[in-house]
Amino acid sequence: MFAIFDIPANYKFLVHTHSHIALLGWVYTALMSLLMFLYCREKIKSRGYNLIFWFTQITIVGMLFSFPFTGYALFSIIFSSLFLIASYFFAAYFFKNVSKEDKKRASYKLVRASIWFLIISSIGPWSLGYVMTALGKTSPWYRNAIYFFLHFQYNGWFLLALTGIFLFLLEQKGFKLKNRIFRIVYYLLNSGIVLGLFLSGLWMKPAGIFYILAALGGLLQLIAYYLLFRSVSAERITEYLPKRTFNLFKIAALLLAVKLFAQLAGAVPVVANMVTFNPDLVIAYLHWIFLGIISLSILAALDYHQLLTFGKISFAIYIAGFILTEILISYRGIGYRLGLPLPDNSLYIVLASILLLMAVTKILVSQFYLLKKTPK
């Protein structure tokens, strides 16, 4: 919108706000709530969890009202730091209250690993203070600290937790992944996520070994998800999940497949150099993950347990907005690199984004009808 209207605000500050509230206000809160509902349902109304939940929301609201005006400054850093501390309390509370029976589940082992990645990701934000003081914002380690956080957030915490949630839904219906297959999937996924960190450092054009390690990380994740989905599809997944839930997860899985191949391609030096300093392609990639894979998976899980409701129109508008924004942003990034005609499509991106806003607003409003129907 800044390219169209004269908005009296700092663009970078709003970008910080957008990323923090989207990741923490939407994805983190949804995952925290889902995990508690699935594994510790009897503790949801407990005083301990409510303190953690509402303290977390206060930190998020604090970021919402500090980042737009100051960017990374005193109050936004305080609220961000408090959020990290709240996430540690959530992790400890969750681990403590999962039943011994549930801890035997394959799905729980994936969820447990995802929460450890959540904790590991916090090393990035904690290190920013030292990097900014000792090395400055222009230091490559400033960007690396942010990339470290993002990598372990969406590849480790978000996607691995959602994979665990997906497996949990199947386990509830009697599905059991063979122990041998699960062990392979588990170790490949975790190893791939750790090695995938090198992909985030390729912008520095490091030695060749780092490209090989990044490619290996992408390959391990690709093999792991292939083995997992092949095992699941072999068990006729439609017998375990309602058609709508299955379709949502199927779309998310297709988007995940594209992401995995794109990730693997990103380890090729030519591709890495093309993408690194092309903000439109980076944004398109991140939106593909967050608006596509992650959000659709969360919606599927919430809808399955009737914790959220949405109609076909809301979903159609959301998908239309998602596809249009991806096409427009990606074309701008590819066109810039290949020298294609580049008409100013900022207005079209804004209009396509309005479709996403309409869909989310419609879904939000529909929750009030769900609350009215819920027995007291």
C-alpha positions in Angstrom: 0.0 0.0 0.0 3.0 2.3 0.6 3.6 2.2 -3.2 0.1 3.5 -3.9 -0.9 5.8 -1.0 1.1 8.3 1.1 0.8 6.6 4.5 2.2 8.5 7.5 4.0 5.5 9.0 7.4 3.8 8.9 7.3 0.9 6.4 10.0 -1.2 8.2 8.2 -0.8 11.5 5.0 -2.1 10.0 6.8 -5.1 8.4 8.2 -6.0 11.8 4.7 -5.7 13.3 3.2 -7.9 10.5 5.8 -10.7 10.8 5.6 -10.8 14.6 1.8 -10.8 14.9 1.3 -13.2 12.1 3.8 -15.7 13.4 3.1 -15.3 17.1 -0.4 -14.0 17.3 -1.9 -16.4 14.8 0.4 -19.5 14.3 1.9 -19.8 17.7 -1.4 -19.2 19.5 -3.2 -21.6 17.3 -0.6 -24.3 17.8 -0.4 -23.8 21.5 -4.2 -24.1 21.8 -4.4 -27.1 19.5 -1.6 -29.0 21.4 -3.2 -28.4 24.7 -6.6 -29.4 23.3 -5.3 -32.7 21.9 -2.9 -33.7 24.6 -3.8 -31.9 27.8 -7.5 -31.1 27.4 -8.3 -31.5 31.1 -5.8 -28.7 31.8 -7.1 -26.1 29.5 -9.2 -24.4 32.2 -6.5 -24.8 34.8 -5.1 -21.7 36.5 -1.5 -22.5 35.4 -2.3 -22.7 31.7 -4.6 -19.7 31.8 -1.8 -17.6 33.3 0.6 -18.8 30.6 -2.0 -18.2 27.8 -3.1 -14.7 28.9 0.5 -13.6 29.7 1.4 -14.7 26.2 -1.4 -12.7 24.7 -0.4 -9.6 26.7 3.1 -9.8 25.2 1.7 -10.2 21.7 -0.6 -7.1 22.2 2.4 -5.3 23.5 4.3 -6.0 20.3 1.3 -5.0 18.3 1.3 -1.5 19.9 5.0 -1.0 20.1 6.5 -2.2 16.8 4.5 0.1 14.5 5.8 3.2 16.3 9.3 2.3 17.4 10.5 -0.8 15.5 13.1 -2.7 17.5 13.4 -0.4 20.5 13.0 -0.6 24.3 9.3 -1.6 24.7 9.1 -3.9 21.6 12.2 -5.7 22.8 10.8 -6.0 26.3 7.6 -7.5 25.0 9.5 -9.8 22.6 11.7 -11.0 25.4 8.7 -11.6 27.7 7.1 -13.6 24.9 10.2 -15.9 24.7 10.0 -16.4 28.5 6.3 -17.3 28.2 7.1 -19.9 25.5 9.5 -21.6 27.9 6.8 -21.8 30.5 4.4 -23.2 27.9 6.9 -25.9 26.9 7.6 -26.9 30.5 3.8 -27.0 31.3 3.0 -29.0 28.2 5.8 -31.6 28.8 4.7 -32.0 32.4 1.0 -32.5 31.8 1.0 -34.9 28.8 -0.1 -38.3 30.0 2.3 -41.3 30.0 0.0 -43.0 27.5 0.1 -40.1 25.1 3.9 -39.9 25.4 4.1 -43.3 23.7 2.4 -41.9 20.6 4.5 -41.4 17.5 2.7 -38.1 17.0 3.8 -36.8 20.4 7.5 -37.5 19.6 7.2 -35.2 16.6 5.4 -32.6 18.7 8.1 -32.9 21.4 10.8 -32.3 18.9 9.0 -29.3 17.4 8.8 -27.7 20.9 12.5 -28.2 21.3 13.0 -26.4 18.0 10.8 -23.6 19.3 13.2 -23.3 22.3 16.3 -23.5 20.1 14.9 -20.8 17.7 14.9 -18.3 20.6 18.7 -18.3 20.5 18.4 -16.0 17.5 16.4 -13.2 19.2 18.5 -13.4 22.4 21.7 -13.0 20.4 20.4 -9.9 18.6 21.2 -7.7 21.6 24.9 -8.7 21.6 25.1 -8.5 17.8 23.6 -5.0 17.6 25.8 -3.7 20.4 29.1 -5.4 19.5 28.8 -5.7 15.7 26.0 -3.4 14.6 23.0 -4.0 12.3 25.2 -4.0 9.2 27.0 -7.1 10.5 26.1 -10.3 8.5 25.4 -12.0 11.9 22.5 -9.6 12.5 20.7 -11.1 9.5 21.9 -14.6 10.4 20.4 -14.3 13.9 17.0 -13.4 12.3 17.3 -16.3 9.8 18.2 -18.7 12.6 15.0 -17.8 14.4 12.8 -18.0 11.3 14.3 -21.3 10.1 13.7 -23.1 13.4 10.3 -21.5 13.8 8.7 -22.5 10.5 10.8 -25.6 9.5 11.2 -26.9 13.1 8.4 -25.7 15.4 5.5 -24.9 13.0 5.8 -27.6 10.3 6.9 -30.4 12.6 4.2 -29.6 15.2 1.6 -29.7 12.4 2.9 -33.0 11.1 2.5 -34.4 14.6 -1.0 -33.0 14.9 -1.9 -34.6 11.5 -0.6 -37.9 12.7 -2.4 -37.5 16.0 -5.8 -37.2 14.2 -5.1 -40.4 12.4 -4.0 -42.2 15.6 -7.3 -41.2 17.2 -9.0 -43.2 14.4 -6.9 -46.3 15.0 -4.1 -45.6 12.5 -0.6 -46.8 13.6 2.6 -46.0 11.7 5.0 -48.9 11.7 7.8 -48.4 14.2 10.6 -48.9 11.7 9.1 -46.4 9.3 8.5 -43.9 12.0 12.1 -44.1 13.3 13.4 -43.4 9.8 11.0 -40.5 9.3 11.8 -39.1 12.7 15.5 -39.1 12.3 15.5 -37.9 8.7 13.2 -35.0 9.5 15.1 -33.8 12.5 18.5 -34.2 10.8 17.1 -32.4 7.7 15.8 -29.5 9.7 19.2 -29.0 11.5 21.1 -29.2 8.2 18.5 -27.0 6.5 19.8 -24.2 8.6 22.8 -23.9 6.2 20.3 -22.9 3.5 19.6 -19.7 5.4 23.3 -18.8 5.3 23.9 -19.2 1.6 23.3 -15.5 1.1 26.9 -15.0 2.4 28.2 -17.1 -0.6 30.2 -19.5 1.7 32.4 -22.4 0.8 31.0 -25.2 -1.3 30.6 -27.6 1.6 27.8 -25.4 3.0 25.9 -25.8 -0.3 26.3 -29.5 0.0 25.1 -29.6 3.6 22.1 -27.3 2.7 21.2 -29.7 -0.2 21.5 -32.7 2.1 19.1 -31.1 4.6 16.5 -30.4 1.9 16.9 -34.0 0.5 16.5 -35.6 4.0 13.3 -33.7 4.6 12.0 -34.6 1.1 12.6 -38.3 1.7 11.1 -38.2 5.2 7.9 -36.6 4.0 7.7 -39.0 1.1 8.0 -42.0 3.3 5.4 -40.6 5.8 2.8 -39.7 3.1 3.3 -42.9 1.2 2.7 -44.9 4.5 -0.4 -42.8 5.3 -1.9 -43.0 1.8 -1.4 -46.7 1.7 -3.7 -46.9 4.7 -6.5 -45.2 2.8 -6.6 -41.9 4.7 -10.1 -41.1 3.6 -11.4 -43.8 6.0 -9.8 -41.9 8.9 -10.7 -38.2 8.1 -13.8 -36.4 6.9 -13.7 -35.4 3.3 -13.3 -31.6 4.1 -10.5 -32.2 6.5 -8.8 -34.6 4.1 -9.1 -32.1 1.2 -7.5 -29.3 3.3 -4.6 -31.5 4.4 -4.2 -32.7 0.8 -3.9 -29.1 -0.5 -1.4 -28.4 2.3 0.6 -31.5 1.4 0.8 -30.5 -2.3 2.0 -27.0 -1.3 4.5 -28.7 1.1 5.8 -30.8 -1.8 6.4 -27.7 -3.9 8.1 -26.1 -0.9 10.4 -29.1 -0.4 11.5 -29.1 -4.0 12.0 -25.3 -4.0 14.1 -25.7 -0.8 16.3 -28.3 -2.5 16.7 -26.1 -5.6 17.6 -23.2 -3.3 20.8 -25.1 -2.4 22.0 -24.8 -6.0 24.4 -21.8 -6.2 22.8 -20.2 -9.3 19.3 -20.4 -7.7 20.6 -19.3 -4.3 22.2 -16.2 -5.8 19.1 -15.4 -7.8 16.8 -15.6 -4.8 19.0 -14.1 -2.0 18.7 -10.5 -2.9 15.3 -10.7 -4.5 12.8 -9.6 -1.8 9.7 -10.5 -3.9 10.7 -14.1 -4.4 11.6 -14.4 -0.6 8.2 -12.9 0.3 6.4 -15.3 -2.2 8.2 -18.2 -0.6 7.4 -17.3 2.9 3.7 -16.6 2.1 3.6 -19.9 0.3 4.6 -21.5 3.6 2.6 -19.4 6.1 -0.6 -18.6 4.1 -0.6 -21.9 2.3 0.9 -24.9 4.1 0.7 -23.7 7.7 -2.6 -21.8 7.8 -4.5 -24.4 5.8 -3.2 -27.2 8.1 -4.2 -25.2 11.2 -7.7 -24.6 9.7 -8.0 -28.3 8.9 -7.2 -29.3 12.5 -9.4 -26.6 14.0 -12.3 -27.4 11.7 -12.0 -31.2 12.4 -12.5 -30.6 16.1 -15.2 -28.0 15.5 -13.0 -25.3 17.3 -13.5 -23.1 14.3 -16.0 -22.9 11.5 -15.9 -21.6 8.0 -18.0 -22.0 4.8 -17.1 -22.8 1.2 -17.4 -19.1 0.2 -14.9 -18.0 2.9 -12.5 -20.8 1.8 -12.9 -20.0 -1.9 -12.2 -16.3 -1.3 -9.1 -17.2 0.8 -7.7 -19.5 -1.9 -8.3 -16.9 -4.6 -6.5 -14.3 -2.6 -3.6 -16.6 -1.8 -3.2 -17.7 -5.5 -3.5 -14.2 -6.9 -1.0 -12.7 -4.4 1.5 -15.5 -5.1 1.3 -15.0 -8.8 1.6 -11.3 -8.7 4.5 -11.2 -6.2 6.3 -14.1 -7.9 6.0 -12.5 -11.3 7.4 -9.3 -10.1 10.4 -11.1 -8.6 11.0 -13.4 -11.6 10.3 -10.6 -14.1 12.9 -8.4 -12.4 15.5 -11.1 -12.7 14.7 -12.1 -16.3 14.1 -8.6 -17.6 10.4 -9.2 -18.4 7.9 -6.4 -18.7 7.2 -5.0 -15.2 4.1 -2.9 -15.0 3.4 -1.5 -11.6 1.2 -4.2 -10.1 1.2 -2.9 -6.5 -2.5 -1.9 -6.8 -3.3 -5.5 -8.0 -1.4 -7.0 -5.1 -3.4 -4.7 -2.7 -6.7 -5.8 -4.2 -5.7 -9.5 -4.1 -4.7 -9.0 -0.5 -8.1 -7.5 0.3 -9.6 -10.9 -0.7 -7.5 -12.5 2.1 -8.7 -9.8 4.5 -12.3 -10.5 3.4 -11.9 -14.2 3.9 -10.3 -13.9 7.4 -13.0 -11.3 8.5 -15.8 -13.6 7.3 -14.2 -16.6 9.2 -13.8 -14.4 12.3 -17.4 -13.3 12.2 -18.7 -16.8 11.7 -17.0 -17.8 15.0 -19.6 -15.7 16.9 -22.3 -18.0 15.4 -20.3 -21.0 16.5 -20.2 -19.6 20.1 -24.0 -19.2 20.1 -24.5 -22.8 19.1 -22.0 -24.1 21.6 -23.8 -25.5 24.7 -23.0 -23.6 27.9 
